[in-house]
């Protein structure tokens, strides 16, 4: 497939571009930052400028065009990276521009980066049940997650306007690399330090795997969302021991055994064939 990847210079973007190419896809990566591919990489594109987005998605010079899919990863990646209004203006507008350009150009497959934050992070108000999944209404608690919730709503309407389109939002958990795993032992005696996202994470290589599976998924139509998390938590102790205070009283909709994740990836496994291959305990 010919695939355009926005945010190609980011943590997930770099892994995704490499992973897609390893699996035989033709990929053009674009970003506001210089491409990790160096001077032969993709162009610098301002995703908040609709004209630039349309031009990039139409093809850049003679290098790639006629894209089969767009992977939209370009965004301010977390709360606190910019003032709130700037985060919302960048992320929501970029999301709109990518969806609108894809519809205009007849690109029927879009895979984009939503976020675990729409589930209610930092969970100062406990979730309705455990493990959390995609079945309850989004609960944004920050401007960043509000922007992601708006993008999910936009995706539903763009899919309605473009029958036959597949628009898949991946609610990535905290994306980490081998360099990050060196810090994991520092919080093993203080579970509260990582309670803000129910001790979840996803390796950047597994995040790229989820993107590829979503791109390659056949027969899926409409707008869908999937939680993308590792099979385990960031803690060495059993997950049930982490459930103290209000968390201990929550309804449990699936067994919580061993170090199992509390951010359910069951839907991504069932529908996309997602199988996380990387655990931090094997990397430290």
PyMOL commands that set and color helices and strands:
alter all, ss='L'
color gray80, all
select helices_A, chain A and resi 11-22+38-40+50-58+84-105+116-119+143-161+178-181+184-187+191-197+204-216+239-242+245-249+266-272+280-282
alter helices_A, ss='H'
color red, helices_A
select strands_A, chain A and resi 2-6+26-30+69-72+109-115+129-130+166-172+175-176+202-203+222-228+251-252
alter strands_A, ss='S'
color yellow, strands_A
deselect
rebuild
show_as cartoon
